[in-house]
Amino acid sequence: MSNSAQQIVDAVGGPDNIASLTHCATRLRFQLNDASVVDAKKVDSIDGVMGSVPQAGERYQVIIGGAVQSVYNEINALPAMANAGANSGGAKGGQSAEDIKAAARAQGPRGKFSWLDNFFEFLSDSFRPILGALLGASLFITFMALMGTLGVIGNWADPRTDLPASWQFVNFMWQSVFVFLPLMVAYNATKKLGADPWVGFAVMALVMLPGFSAMAEHPDAYQASIAGTDVTLVDIFGVPLTIFGYGSQVFPPLLMAAVLGPLYKGLKKIIPANLQLIFVPFLSMLIMLPLTAFLIGPIGVFAGAGLANVLQSVNDFSPFIFAIIIPLAYPFMVPLGLHWPINAIMLLNIQTLGFDYIQGPMGAWNFACFGATAGVLFLAVKDKEVQMRQTATGALAAGLLGGISEPSLYGIHLRFKRIYPLMLVGCLVGGLVQGFGGGQVHTNAFVFTSLLTIPAFDRIGLYALSIGGAFLVAMLLVIIFDYRTPEQRAEAKAAKAAAEGQDVAGDASMPGGVAGAAPAGVAAADTAGTGSTRAAGAAGSANAADPKDAVNDDEQAKASQWLAALGGPENVTQTDAVAETRLRVEVKDSAKVDQDALKSAGLPGAVQVSSNLWHLVVGSDANQYAAAMAAKVGGQPVG
């Protein structure tokens, strides 16, 4: 992948254009100095790249998949990146990554809602680094669930069940992640907010000590009711301390980090630099340890319970409605990062209820997403689109085996707008199947909804039927209606013809080669050395001629034929090359445009965009055709 790492850097504008680089579970996240110089087609064509997503504020994301950590390391290891500000998410020019992000948010609508953007970025970055551990633990959970379903062991998820010592050990293998999840979240969240992550870890560790939980059995402990909930209290120096079991809780560490971050930064401002190593951590812990135990921890527990109760009330009111709402909402929540709070509620449900009711209907969305990807893969194989076939294959494998939707979502679905309505039908079908089946598809643990985790759900038959229906419907709809617009299909056809034509032209210029008619948009090489020629040298050469002077006889002839089919030069008001392979043509009267004549003249595709606007798909020589047609419309000689 080393060559790919260098190619990615070159395609986004080189090391000098990279202000900072981070990554999430499947994507490289570039903060660029100038995103306009990115060669998106070059990025998408690189081996190992599943797609790319341009974003506002000079940001650019490259979808890699499960190998993202390796590619990230390889990019940072490139000699040219030594001073590029990418290592460890650093930045150039004296700006930190946070400074750059703040500047980006100030642009356009993001500036108006920076607090919301900050909030969801905080949530996502608190969980993203531990997705691998969660995914690994979910497979252990699935194995235990399968053993329970087969009757090999008892109810493995019930702590009151006495399992044999060997099976207890296997059970501990997933509990090691979920029981201590608050510590992992505390570390990531504190780090995200710029404080010492180990201080955040230590603060959260206080309420997770076995001795802390054991205080509920102290002779001085007593019961009380808070917000309608019975809790155990014990007075500490006259102040009541609420005793909770904080294992698997995620809201308390998030709230703790939200307070610790500003506190830590504030202490660094008022404490002299030579004393900060000792007194900033000490004073932070002195304040945050009791504050978390007495106030922040209980608030986090009750806040999470409140949000969970809202969703549970909807599910209790109508499991049918709930089974439909969740899969239809998730396609819009995931791209915005709104699913992270729901993930936290899933974990809370498992801790408080012993099961979760959200992941069942959520599976319908995931498999509709994967089904749409399978449809894209089918069409890519059918149309021999190598790049899309590679992207869809990797995305489908990540989804079906790992339950990860990001490669499908960012690599394909958000790039082709026709997919979403088709995928939503699959989501609806999966939700309806669960709804008519009575809903209430539960799981005893937090799992990633993939093929491997199906045994983790209690109503396996209903769950399998719903996700199968969602997958199949989404896949068939994409195959039937296609994920591309007519224009995109024509452009892909032209690009393929252009690539094949360049190979033919190259063969014809070799000694003994046979010159044949090249496909539309690709002129055959002039082996005799006569006639008009193209600009010499590679693209970007300092000696390259003006595009108008590079138009050859074949291109002039085709331009004349196309103009005639468009109603003649007098019917064309403007023509421009756009998107490297298309001509944007404005006409006075579209009724005069003869599409059959355009096709007969060798044009791969023509699409009427609006009443008087047409896009002609011509291949890789769009600039030459635009120059030839513009000159003929203006009555000037060309070549």
N, C-alpha and C positions, 0 to 999 in steps of 0.2 A: 504493500500500500504506500511505500515511500514516494514513488513517482506520483501517485495520486495526491499526496499531501502537497507536493510542490505545485502540481497543476491547479489545485484548489486555490492556493495562495496567488498564483499568477492570474487566475480567472477573476478573482475579486479585486484586482488592481495592484497586486504586489504587496510586499511587506510595508512599504511606506504608506499604503492606503488603509492599513489595519490599525485602528485606534485601540481596540481591545478584542479579546476572544475568550469566550466561555463555552460551555456546552451543557446540555440537559441529557435526558435519557437517550435520545436518538438524534439530536441535532447539534451542529456547530452554530454558535450564535456570534456573528461578527458585528462589531460596532465599527463602521467605516468612516473615513474622513470624507469620502465622496462616493456614494452608492451608484451614481450615474455611470461610472466607468466599469461596472461589473458586466462581464459577458455571460449573461444567463444561459444561453444555449451551450456555451463552452463548459460552464459549471455542470449542467445537467448531463453532458455527454461523458464526463469523467468516470472512469471505472470505479465502482464502489459508491457512487453518489446516487441516491434514490430520488432526488429532486431538490428544489430550492424554493425559498419563500422570501421575496423582498418585503420589507416592512417600512413603516414610516420612521423618520428621524435617522436616516443614514444607517439603518440596521438591515442585516441580511442573514438569513438562516439557510444552512445547507443540511439536508436530511441524509444521514449516514446509516442509521439503524443501530444495531447492537454493538457495532465496532467503533462507535463514536469516540470512546475513551482512547483507543489506540490511535485513531487518526488525529485526535487532538494532541496527543503526546508527540506524534511524529511531526506535526506542523510546528509545535513549539521547539522541537529539536533541530529544525532546519537552521543552518548557519545564518541565513538571511533574516531569520526572525529574532536573532539575539538582541537587537535593539529596537524591535518593532513594537514593543509594548504589549505583546500578546501573552507573555508568560505570566502565569498566575492571575490572568485577568487584568493585568496592569494596563496602563495607558501611556500615550505619548504626550509630549509637549507639556509636561507638568500637570496634566489633568488626570484625575483618577477616573476609574470606570464609572463611579457614581456621578462625577461631574458631567461626564459625557452623556449618561442616561438622563440626567436632569435637563441638560441642554436639549436633548431630543424631545423630551416630554413638553418642553416649552413651545415647541413648534406645533401649529395647527390645533385641532381639537384636544389632543392629548394634554396640552398645557392646562386646559380647563378642568380636567379630571385627573390630575396627577396623583391625588391622594388615593383614588380608586385604583389606579394603575399600580401604585406603590403597594397597596394592600394585597392585591392578588399576586404580585410578583413576590412579595414576602411569603405568602402561603405556599406558592409553588416551589420556591427555592428552599423552603424548610423541609419539603418532602422529597424533591427530586433526587438528592444524593443517596437516599436510602431505598430507592425503588428496586434496586438489584436485590438487596436483602429481603425486602417484602415479597418480591417475586419468588425467590428461593424458598422462603418460608411457606408460601402458598402451595408449593408443590408437596412439601412435607405434610401440610394439612390435607391436601387431596388424597395422599397415600393413606393417612389415618382414616379419612372418611370412607375410602374404598374398603379398608379392612373392617370398619364398623358395619358397612352395608352388607358385606359378605358374611358377617357374623363371626369373624375371627376374634374380634375384641368387643368389649362393651361400649357404652357411650363415652368415647374418648374425650369429648368436649365438656363433660360434666365433672367438675373437680371432686365430686362426692363418689365417683366411680373408682373402685380399686382395680387398677390395671396391674398385670404382672410387671416385675421390675424392668424387664427388657423393653416392654412397650411403653412404660413410663419414660424411659430414657429417650425413645424415639419421639414421644410427645414433647419432651423438653426441647427438642431440636427446633421446633417452630416457636415455642414459648419464649426462647431466648431472644427472639426478635420482638415479639409483640408485648411481652411483659415490660421490657426495658425500652419500648418505643418512646416514652416521654423523654428519656435521656438523649436519644438520638435527635429528636425534634428540637429539644432545648439547645443542643450543640449547633445544629444547622441554623436555627432561627436567630440565635445570639450572634453567630458569625455573620449572618446576612445583615444585621443591623450595626455592625462595626465594633462590637464589644468582644472581649476575650471569650471565645466559645467554651473554654474549660471552666470559666467562672459560671457561665450559664448552666453547664453540665453539673457543677458542684451544688449550685442552688437547688436544682431540681432533684438531685440525689437525696437531699435532706428528707423530703416527704416520701421517698421510696425506700428508706431504710426499714428493714424488718422491725427494728425497735420502735419506729414511729407508728407503724400499723398496730404493733402490740400494745400501744398505750390505750387502745380501745378496751383492753381487758384490765386496765389498772383499777384498783379499788376506788379511786376518786372519780372515775369516769361516770358520766350520766347521760341519759337520753333527753333529747329535746326535739321539737318540731320546727323546721325552718321551711317556709314556703310550701307547707303541706307535706314535707318530707321528713321522716324520722332520721335523725343523725346522732352520732355519738360525740360528746364534748368532754373535754377535760380542761380544768382551769390551770393556766400557766402564769404564775405571779399575778393571779387574780383576773387574767384575761382568758376568756373561753377559746379553746383551740378545737377546731373541727377535725375529726379523724376520718379520713377517707382512704380507700385503697386506690392509689394513683396509677397502678399498672395499666398500660394500654391507653391511658388518657392523653389526648393531644391538645385540648384547649388550654389547660393550665400552663404547659410549657410555652405555648405561643403568647399568652398574655404576659407571662413572666419575662420573656425576651423583649416584648414590646415596651416594658418598663425599664428593664436593665439596659437596653441599648442607649437611650437618651441619658440615663443616669451616668453610665460609664463615660460617655463623651463629655458630659458636663464636669465630671470630676477631673478629667484630663486637662480641662481648660483652667481649672483653678489651682491644681496641685503642681508645683514646680517639676520640671522634666526629670531632674535627678532623684525625685522621690516617688515618681509614678509607679515604678515597678513593684513597690511594696504597698503603698497606700491606696492606689486606685483599686486593685483587686480586694484589699482588705475592707475598705469602706463600702465597696459595692456589695460584698458578701454580708457585711454587718447590717446593711439596710435591707438587702433583698432576701436573706434567709428567713427572718421572722415575717417580713411582709408577704412572702410567698406562702409560708405555712399558715398564717392567720387570715390572710385576706385574698390574695391573688389566686391561690389554689382552689379554695372553695368557690370563688366567683367563676373560675373556669369550669369547674364541675357543674355548677348550676346553669351556666350559660349554655354549655353543650347539651345538657339535659333538656333545656327549654327548646332549643332548635330541633332536637330529636323528637320531642313531644309534638311539635307542629306537624312534622312529616308523619309521625305515627297516627295522629288524629285523622289525617287524610286517608291513610291506609285502612284504619279501622272503620272510617265512614263508608268507604267504597274501595275494596281491593281492586275492583274492575277499573275504576277511574285511575287509581294509582298505577296499575300495571300498564296503562296507556300513556300517562303523563311522563313518567320517567324516561322511557326510550325515545319519546319525541322531544324531550327537553335536552337530553345529553348532547346531541349533535351541535347544539348552539352553545352549551355551557363549556364543553371541553376546549374549543379554540380560544375562549375568553378566560380560561383558568377558573371558571366558576365551579368546577367539579371538586376542587380541593376541599372546601368546607363540607361537601356531601361525603367525601371519603372519610373525613374526621368523624362524621356522625355514624357512618357504618361501624367504625372501630368502637365508638361509644355504645352503639346498640349491642354489639357482641359482649361488651363488658357488663352492661346493665341488664340486658334481656337474656343473654345467652345465645342469641342468634341475630341475624340481620335480614331484613326484608327488602332492602333496596337493590342488592346485587343481582337478584333474580331478574326483575324487569330491566335492569341495566344491561344484562347479557343480551337482550334483544337488540339494543342499540349497537353493541360491539359486533355482533354477528351480522347485522345489516351492513355495517361498515366494511367488514371483511368480505361479505358477499358482493358488494359493489366493486371491491378491489379484484375479486375473482372474475367478475364480468369484464373489467378493464383488461385483465390478463388474457382472457379468452380472445378479445378483439385484437390485442397486441400480437398474439401468436398468429391469429388469422391473417392480419395485415402485415406480418413480418416486420413489426416495429421493434427493433432490438432493444433500444434504450428503455422504452416503456415496459417491455417484457421483463427486463432486469429489475426495474423499479417495482413493478407490481408483484413479481415473484418474491422479492425480499420483504415487501410490506405484508404480503399474505402469510408468509412463514412467521413473521414476527407476531401477527395477529392470532393465527390459529394455534400456534404453539406457546406463545408467551402472553397473549391477551393484551398486547400493546397496540393501540390504535394510531399513535402519532405518525409512523411511517406512511400509513394509508391516508391519514387526514391531511398531513402537510405535504406529502410527496405527490399525491394525486388529487384527492377530492376537492381541496380548496383551490386547486389550479384549474379545474374544469367545473364550471358552475352548473352544468346539466346534471351532474351526479347527485347533488344534494336532494332535489325533489324525488328522484328515483329511490335514493337510500331511505328517505323518510317514509316512503310507502312500505319498505321492508321493516322499518322500526314499528310502524303501526300494526302490521300483520303480526309481528312477534308479540307486541303488547296485547293485541286482541286475543291471541291464542291463550296467553296466560290469564287474561281477564275472564274469558268464557270458561276457563278451567278452574275458576275460583280464586285465582291469584295466590297470594301467600306462599310464594316460593322462597324458602329460607335456606340460609347456610350458617353453620356454626362458627365460621371464621372468615377473615378478610382474605379473599382470593382474587386473582386476576382471571376474568372470565375468558377462558380459552377451552380448546378441546380437552386438554389435560385435566382441567379442574371441574368438569361436568359432575364427577362423582361427589363433589363437595356439597351439592345441593340436595335437599331432602326429597322433593318431588321430582325425581330425575326424569321420569317419562314426560311430564308436562314441560319441564324446563328444556329438555332436548327437542321436543316438538316445536316449541316457540322459537328457539334460536335457529333450528333448522329451517323453519318457515321464513324467518327474517332473512337468513342467508340466501336461500333459494330465490325468494321474490326479488331482492335487491340485485342479485346476480343476473337473473333473467331480464329484468327491466333494463339494466345497463346494456346487455347484449342486444336486446331488441331495439332500443331507442338510441344507443350509442352515448358515449360520454363526451363526444366532440360535437361542436357545431358544424354545419356543412362547410363553413369557411376553414375551420381547423382541419377537417378531413382532407379538403382540397390542398391545404398548405402542406400537410404531412405527405400527401401523394406527390406533390411537386418537389418537396425536399428529397424524397426517396428517388424520384426520377432524375433530379439534378445530380445526386450523388452517383447514381448508376451511369448517367451520361458523361460525367467527368472521367469515369474509368474508361468508358468507350473512347472518348476523345483522346485520352492519354495513350491508349493502345494504338489509335490511328496514327499518331505522330511518331511512333516507333518505326524503325526500318522494317519494311515488309508488312507493316500494318495496313489494314483496310479501312479507309475512311467511310463512315456510314452516317446516316442522318441522325443527329443527336436528338434526344427528347426535347420537348418544349422548354425554353428558358436556358438551354445549353448549346452554345454554338460549337460546331466541330472545328478541330484545329486545322489551320491552313498549312498543309504539309509542303506545298509548293513555295511558300513564302511570299505569295502575292495577295493582293486585296487588303482590306482594312484589318488592323490588328488591335489587340487589347493593350492596355497600359502594361508596360513591362514591369517585371518584378513582383514580389509578394505584396499582399495588401499591407498598407502602412509604409511602403517604401518611400523614401524622401524624393525619389525620382519618378514616382507614379504620375501618369498623365491625368488630366481632368477627365471625369467620366464621360463627358460629351465626345471627347476625342477618342474614346476607347470603343465606340459603337462600331460593330462590323456589319458587313452586308447582310448576313443572315438575320441579325437583330433588327436592322432597318426594315427588312422585308416583312418580318413578323409584326413589327410595330405598325406598319401600313395596313396589314390585314386586320389587325385588332381595331385600329381606328375606324376602318370601314364598317366593321361589325358593330361598333359603338354608335353608328349613325353618322360617321364622317367627322373630319376634324372640326367642322363648324358646330357640331353638337357637343364637343368636349370643351369644358371651360378651364379645367386644371387637372394635372396629373403629377403625382408624387410617389416616390418609393418609400414604403413603410415596412417595418418588421423584417427587413432583409430579403424577404421572398415575395412581397406583394406590392401591387400598384394601387394607389388610392386615386380613383378617377371620379371627377365631378362632371355630370352631363346636364344639358339643358332639358332634355326630354327622354326619360327612361323607356318610353314606348318605342323609341327608334333603335333600342339596343337589341341585337339579334344574338341570343345566347347560343343557338345552334351554329351560327357562323363563327362565333368565338371558339367553340369546341372544335369545329372543322379546321380552324386555323392553327390548331395545336395548343390551345390554352388549357392547362390542367384543370382550372376551376375559376368560376366567377360567382360572386355573391353580391346581391343587392342589399346594402346595409341600410339605406333609407331611400326616400323617394327619388333623389337625384344623385345618390352616392353609391359607387360600386367599388368592390375590392377584386382585383384580378390577381390570381395566384400564378406567378410566372417562374418561380425558381430563384436560384442564387444570383441571377443577372438583373435583378430588379432595377438597380441604378442605371444600367445601360439602356434598358427598355424605357424607363422614365425619361431619360435624356432624349432618346430618339423620338418618342411620342410628343414630348413638349416642344421639340424643335419643329416637328411637322405641323403641330397645332399653331405655332407661331410663324410658320412659313420660312424657317431658317434652314440652311443646309447643315447636314450632319456628317461626321466622319472625315 
